[in-house]
Amino acid sequence: MDGATRKSGWIGQRMTRREDARLLRGEGRFVDDIAPAGCLHLAFLRSPNRAGKITELDITAARAMPGVRAVLTAADLAGTGQAGVNPLLPGGQVAAMELLAGDRVQALGQAVAAVIAETRAQARDAAEAILLEVEEEGTPRDGGLMAEWGTPLPPFDEPVTARIDHALLAPFALEPRAALAEPDGAGLRVWLSTQTPQRGRDDLALILGLPGDRIHVIAPDVGGAFGGKASLMPEDAVTALAALRLGQPVKWTADRAEEFLAATQGRGALVTAEMAVDVTGRATGLRADLAFPLGHWMPYSAAAPLRNAGRILPGPYAIPAHVRGAGRMTEGAAVNIYRGAGRPEAAILMERLMDRAAARLGLDPLEIRRRNIAAAPLRGGPDRPCSGDYAGLLDRLEVETGYADLRARQAARRAVGEVCGLGLALYTEPCGQGWETASLTLTPTGRFAATTGASAQGQGRETAMAQIVAEGLGIDPALVDVAQGDTATTPEGIGALASRSTAIGGSAMWRAAGAMANRLLAAAARALNVAEADLRLAPEGICGSGGLLLDWATLARRAGPVRVDIRHEAGAEAWASGAILAELTIDPETGTPQLERITWVDDAGTVLNPLLVEGQLTGGAAQGIGAALMERIVYQDGQLLTGSLMDYALPRAADMPPLRLVSQPTPSPANPLGVKGVGEAGCIGIPAAILNAAMDALPPGTPDLSLPLTPEKLWRALNGMTP
C-alpha cells in the first residue's frame, strides 16, 4: 500500500449492491434489449443427428421465404480464421471450432446453416424450411489432452480406492447467450453476453481477419455466466460475420432448447484413485487417474478443468501423489469450464478417500483429516497454496456444529430406524493467475471514474470496486463511478474467470487508488504552490493545516484531469479453502434425500464486503447441491433426453437447506488486498460433503455412487441393488 493511501474502513463493510436498484426497476440493459434501427435477426438450423456425413443441404426454399436476406452455409465462410485455445497443458491436439458444419456434422445440435431475416420469426421459419439429410456414422475423434503430475509411486499394499462418475451439467445462466453485431465505419461494434469482452474482441479479429482496433466489444448487463460465457462461441462469430457481409445490424439470441443442445457443458469426468494408508491413519501415497470429456470442439479454456484437477491433488493434505489425466474428444457439445472447473472433481476424490480410510481403520472422519492435513501451506511456488489454516478450519467446524453431540444424536436416530448421515469436506481452491488492469480518473464534476478490466455477471463488481477505491482514497464510495465490460474504455483485460476478479482485478484497482492518492496530493501542491508534505487527503478533497483547501471538483478544474492507469501482474496465486459438514437423511421407502443443514467455515482471505461474499457462497452452494442431487445432461442413441426444464432438474428454493456460513479468513500474501476467491467455493466443497453424507447414511460397503444422487439411485443402494 502506497504511503499516501488511506485506510478508512470501507473494506469489510456490509454494503448493499448498488447494481440492484436499477435491475429491480427493470432498467437493466441486456444484449437482447438492444435494438438498433434496421436490425436483422439470425436463426440457426441445427443438426438433429449425431455425427455423420451431410448428404443433402438444400437452402433454396429458405432463401425465397418472406423477409429472408441471406442464408449462410460453411461454403460461404471459407477463409475465416480460428479462435485460440489456451495452451495450459503441453502437447495434445487442438480440435478447432467450426462456425458451421462443413461436409460432416460432428455432433447433435451443431449449427449447419444460418438464416438472416427481418424478424426473428421469419428467420426461424426459414431455418425450418431448409432440407438437411445426414448419414449417421461413427467418427474417430481427433484431438485430446494428456498430462501428468508428480512422479510414479511404487505399488500400494491394499490401498483404499474411490471412483466418482460425474454427470455432464448445463451452466444454465438465467440470461441465455446472445450476440448483436453492428457495422461501425470500417469495423464492427459487437454486444456480447460474455465474461471476457477483450478475449471476444481478439478472437473475432482472428476469425474475421480484421485488426483488433476495428472491433469494439461491449458486455452490457450479463445475466449470469458460470463459465458458460467464458469463450467466444460459433454463434457469436457467425452473427458478427453476417453483419459485416450485409452491412446491417444482426442479432442472435439463444432460446433455452439451443442452450441445452449447443452451449458448453461442464463436468462429466470419471475420476479414480487409490491411496495407501498406514496403521496410524497417515496416508503415504496417492495415485489418481482423471478422464475428462471435451466434446466435439475445444473452446479457449477447454484444458482448464483437467489442469486444475491434476494440479490441486492431493488438496489440503500432505501426501506424495502421482496423477495422470486425459481429455478425450466426444460427440457431444463442447465441454468447457463450469463454476469450479476441475476443483470439484479433485475435492470429491480426496474426500471420498479420506472417508474410506477412516472406515477401514475405525477412525472418525474428522480425526483422519487432522492426521493428514498439510501443517503449513507452502508459499511462493507454482500450484501451491498461498496461506491457510486447515487445522483451524476443522477445529472451528467441530465447535460450530457441536460435532460430538451430532454423532451421538445420529447413533440414537439410527437406533430407531432413521437413515441419516454426516458428511465432511475439506477443500482448497486456486483462484486465478495472470494480470488485470484498472484506470482511475478524477473528473471535472469532482467524482472518480473507475474502470476495471474485470467484467461482471451479477457478482456485485461495481460495489466491490467502489469500496476498494473509497478505502484507498478515504472518500465515500458514492463518489466512485465504476465501469467495465467495454473494450473501448478498457482496452486490455482478462475478464471474470477462475475466481480471479477481486484478487487480481481488485488488486489492480487498489494499486490505482494508491497511485491516485499520490498524484492528487502532487496536483494540489502545484495548484496551491505549497509543499506536498503540508497537504492530506480528506473525504471532501485536499486539506491543509487550516482545513479544507480544495474540494474535488475545484481541484479537477484547477489541475485538469488526474488519471492513473495500472496493469497488475499477480506474482503468485491466491488459494482459498474451507471445511463443510452436511447433515442428510434418506427416506427408506422412496430413497428421497433431504438435506437438513449445512455448516460451512470459509477462508476467503480479506473480506471486502460480507454481503457479497455470503451471496456468492449461497449461490455456489445452490449449484453444488444441484450437481450433487439432481442435475444431469443425458444422451441416448445420439439424442438429448434432457433438452428442457421438464427433464433437466434445477434446485429450487425449497431444495435449499438451512445454510450456516462462518468466516475464518487468513489474508493471502499473494496480493496487496489479501483477498482470495469465493465465487466457486460452493461448487467445490458442497458436493463432496453431500456425497460423504449420503455414503455415511447407506449400508457399510456400498460402492461409491455416481452423481447426481437421485432418489432411485439411493433407494437401490439402500436395498442392496446395483444403483
Secondary structure, 3 states (H helix, E strand, C coil): CCCCCCCCCCCCCCCCCCHHHHHHCCCCCCHHHCCCCCCEEEEEEECCCCCEEEEEEECHHHHCCCCEEEEECHHHHCCCCCCCCCCCCCCCECCCCCCCCCCEECCCCCEEEEEEECCHHHHHHHHHCCEEEEEECCCCCCCEEEEEEECCCCCCCCCEEEEEECCEECCCCCCCCEEEEEEECCEEEEEECCCCHHHHHHHHHHHHCCCHHHEEEECCCCCCCCCCCCCCCHHHHHHHHHHHHHCCCEEEECCHHHHHHHCCEEECCEEEEEEEECCCCCEEEEEEEEEEECCCCCCCCCCHHHHHHHHHCCCCECCCEEEEEEEECCCCCCECCCCCCCHHHHHHHHHHHHHHHHHHHCCCHHHHHHHHECCCCCCCCCCCCCCCCHHHHHHHHHHHHCHHHHHHHHHHHHHCCCCEEEEEEEEEEECCCCEEEEEEEECCCCCEEEEECCCCCCCCHHHHHHHHHHHHHCCCHHHEEEECCECCCCCCCCCCCCCCHHHHHHHHHHHHHHHHHHHHHHHHHHHHCCCHHHCEEECCEEEECCEEEEEHHHHHHHHCCEEEEEEEECCCCCEEEEEEEEEEEECCCCCCEEEEEEEEEEECECCCCHHHHHHHHHHHHHHHHHHHHCCCECEECCEECCCCCCCCCCCCHHHCCCEEEEECCCCCCCCCCCECCCCCHHHHHHHHHHHHHHHHHCCCCCCCCCCCCCHHHHHHHHCCCCC
